[in-house]
Amino acid sequence: MDNIKNYISEHKDRFLNELIELLKIPSVSADSAFKNDVLKTADQVKLSLEKAGCDFVEMYETDGYPIVYGEKIIDPDLPTILVYGHYDVQPADPIELWTSGPFEPVIKKTDKHPEGAIFARGACDDKGQMYMHVKALEFMTSTNQLPCNVKFMIEGEEEVGSVNLGVFVKNNQEKLKNDVILISDTGMIANDIPSITTGLRGLSYVEVEVTGPNRDLHSGLYGGAVANPINVLTKMIASLHDEKNQITIPGFYDGVEDLSREERDEMAKAPFSLENYKKALDIDAVYGEEGYTTNERNAIRPTLDVNGIWGGYTGEGAKTVIASKAYAKISMRLVPNQDWESITELFTKHFLSIAPAGVTVKVTPHHGGQGYVTPTDSIGYKAASMAYNDTFGKKPIPQRSGGSIPIVALFEEELKSKTILMGFGLDSDAIHSPNEHFGVFNYLKGIETIPMFYKYFTELSK
């Protein structure tokens, strides 16, 4: 791609300012209070695709938030790349832990980002990474260097399960027909160690409710005489792991793939400092399933974690009460070959079975998705590897991720095409946490690398 570095240098300030304006909009899909902001963001994405060079852009209404679809078809005989991203973001809570406003983007230098990073909710997940693709298209169309066809599918419900996107994909297979799907919603090892995500874990997310007495009770008058839902819930949750930190749900590990020693040794070649890992998190020890390394625990092994737990009185001061109800939200990260719906059923059956007398238990499934593995011998992977090698000066390392993008498995099932995960964020970018950020280097490097993928994918497809 001719003059791409010059183009990025010339338009750097505009590229940053455009992203900052997008990040100012609090497009929190999980909270209906932000509905107008989510819709406003969709409008901005539509406008940006039009300005970047798409010949056709349309907003598709769903039962939830709209999907922005855009395309530029230069020759039906050429390959077609489908870009997926999302414009919704996680809630910013807890607000008090942010060092600057979550929707007041600022650029600050960090140890990992000496050139500066944009601090804002959605900076890395996924507005910043999604917008790299918009600006990459702008470069290719404005310089007449787009080598193939491109389609965009940008949704507003990824952070709440992508339920309506699944319906859209099933109903629009011809419109979405492509040769490869390209996503930037993952990360890489370091700014000087590029990597390509070759695997994602699946997800099962549930909410549990334990009910005891028909009302909150005085803990002096009733304590010790009736089951306390909070005490019961914590015991039930504690029983979900054994002394080796393995999950105790019967059948949970059925189908879990045990990677060969050779595959595990290959994973271990990725640079990793356990001491730096602990230091970055301010912990003195790691924790997890016995017999596996830290990188294996968070990538190739399934997990079960409590994401939230509440009940009773949590306000200031004291209130001596036995709560009528206690609640928890629980997520299970799954590996390929674990079906999320089956796992949800196993969890529900087991959790109900371990409830003691004196309480009733309700399990409400929220959302989930399958795991995914990208073959490293595909044209798409080879094109991505060549693109990173061009812009970073070194071959990227294949790496499995502990995160989940539930819609990826559906893409393959419905559209019959493989997905390439070209992420440019870092583990330290605090996605889903206070002070989320995305490096200026990473943002611009993504814009530089993506057009190279288009070039090599088109050449390798001939």
Secondary structure, DSSP 8 states (H G I E B T S, - for coil): -TTHHHHHHHHHHHHHHHHHHHHTS--BTT-GGGHHHHHHHHHHHHHHHHHHT-SEEEEE--SSS-EEEEEE-S-TTS-EEEEEEE--B----SGGG-SS-TTS-EEE--SS-TT-EEESTTTTTTHHHHHHHHHHHHHHHHTT---SEEEEEEES-GGGT-HHHHHHHHH-TTTT--SEEEE--SB-SBTTB-EEEEEE-EEEEEEEEEE-SSS-EEHHHHTTTS--HHHHHHHHHHTTB-TTS-B-STTTTTT-----HHHHHHHTTS---HHHHHHHHT-S-----TTS-HHHHTTTS-EEEEEEEEES--SSS---EE-SEEEEEEEEEE-TT--HHHHHHHHHHHHHHT--TT-EEEEEEEEEE--EE--TTSHHHHHHHHHHHHHHSS--EEEE-S---THHHHHHHHH---EEE---B-GGG-TTSTT-EEEHHHHHHHHHHHHHHHHHHHHHT-
